[in-house]
Amino acid sequence: MWNIIDEYLTKVSLLINVDRKDLTLTRGKTTITPDNCKIDYLKPNMGYGPELSRYCVGSDKDTITSWGLYEFPSCCAFCVSTQAYVTPKFRGVGVNTLSNALRQQIAKNYGYSALICTDIESNVAERKTLIANGFSDIYQIKNKRTGNIVNISVKKL
């Protein structure tokens, strides 16, 4: 799995014009390395909530992107990708598309059958990324608490 992470970080570095050696992928407060990649440190947690399941790409100077990956509660067939975020100054260059592909690869690597993503209708960039990456919208609802239109999309892995 480390070769996939290293390739991803290399591609991100080229997109944002930053030296690859300055970029890291962290999960919680731990930097992903070749060693902890081998011991399933990337495996999504079961259920939601733990800080450990937050992934972040950045350098000493900037956070570039972050997301959460979680095993769907009570069903290990699905992995859920949520809270995907790209820092505004790095938007529009393909970072989210690369990160979405990495999330799919992580989920596939750990044997999940499908990846579920949630997003809000007004997040046009995320909507475009999901459609471009082969996700299908399966449900839409208005969140009574926020007023946002929420989409649930899924992709078979």
N, C-alpha and C positions, 0 to 999 in steps of 0.2 A: 504494500500500500504506500510505502514511503516514496517510491518512484512517481506515483500519481500525484502526491502532495507536492513534491519537488517540481514536477512539470507544471502543475497549476500555479505555484508561486512564481516560477520563471515567466510564464505567460502573463500573469498579473503585472510583474515588474516591467515587462515590455510595454504593456498597455499604458501604464502610468509613468513610465520613464524614471524608474527607481532601480537602483542596483539590487539584484536578486539577494545578495548576502544580507541586505538590510531588512528583508521581509520575513515575517514569521507567521505561522498559524498557531494560535493558542486555543486551548479548551479550558474554560475557567481561568485559572491563573497559571496553568502549566503549558509550556511551549511544546508543540509536537516535534518529536525528533525521530530519527530512524529507529532508535531503541524502543521508545514507548509506543510507536506505531505497531511494532511487532506484538505487543501484549494487549491488543484490542483497546487501546486508549481512545480510539476514534469511535468505538461502538456507541450508538445512541442509548441514552438511559431509558428505562421503562417509565412511562408516565411523564408528566410535566413538572416543571418547577425548579429542579436543581440547577444551580449556577453552572455546574459541571457540563451541562449539555449546550452551553453557549459557545460557539466557535467565533473566533475573531482573527482577521488578517490585518496586519499592520507593521509599522516600523516604530523606532523610538520616537519619531516625530508625529506620526499620524495613525489613526485607525482608518482603514480603507473600507472594509466591509465586515459585517457580522451576520450571524443567523443562529437559529436553534434547530436541533434535530432531536426528535423524541420517538420512542416506540409508542404506537397507538395503544392507549390503555385497554387491557383485556384482549388484545388481538395482535399477535406478533407477526401477522402478514403485512402490516402497514407500518411505514415510517412516516412521521409528520415533519415537514419543513415549515418553519414559521418564523416570524419576526426578521425576515431578510431585510438588510439595510445596507445601503452604500452611502458613504459620506458624500455630501453634495459636490465637493470639488473633484470627485473621481467618477461622477455619473456620466453616462452617455458615451463611454468608450469601450464597453463590453465586459466590465468587471462582474456585473450581476449574471450575465450569460455564462461566464466561466464558473462562477460560484455555484450557479444552479446545476451545471454539469457535474461539479465536484460533489455536491450534495447527493445527486443521483448515484454517482459511483460509490460513495460511502455506503449508502443504503443497499445498493446491489451487492457490494462486497460482504455485507453482513447478513445476506440472505433474505432481505425483505422482498415481498412480491410486488409491492407498489409504493410509490411516494405520493403523499397527499400534501398539497400546499393550500394555505389560506391567504387571501389578500383582500383588500378593499377595492371596489370598482374604480374609485378615483385615482388609484395608483397605476396610472397608464403605463409607466415603464415596466412595472412588474407584470402587468397583464400581457404586454407584448413579449416579454421574456418567456412567460409560461407557454403562451401559444406557440412561439418559435421553437420551444423545446419539446413540443409534442404533448403537452398536458391537455386534458379535456375537462371543461367545466362540468361538474355533476350536480351542483346545487348553488342557489343564490338566495340570500335572505337579508332583510333589513334588520340590523342590530338595533333593538329597542333602546338600548342604553346610550349608544353613540350617534345613532341616525345613519351610520355608514351602511352601504350595501356591501355585504361580504360574499365573496365567491369561494367555493371549495372546488379545487381542481385535483385531478389525479392522473398519474402516469404509471402504466405497468412497466416493471423493470425487467 
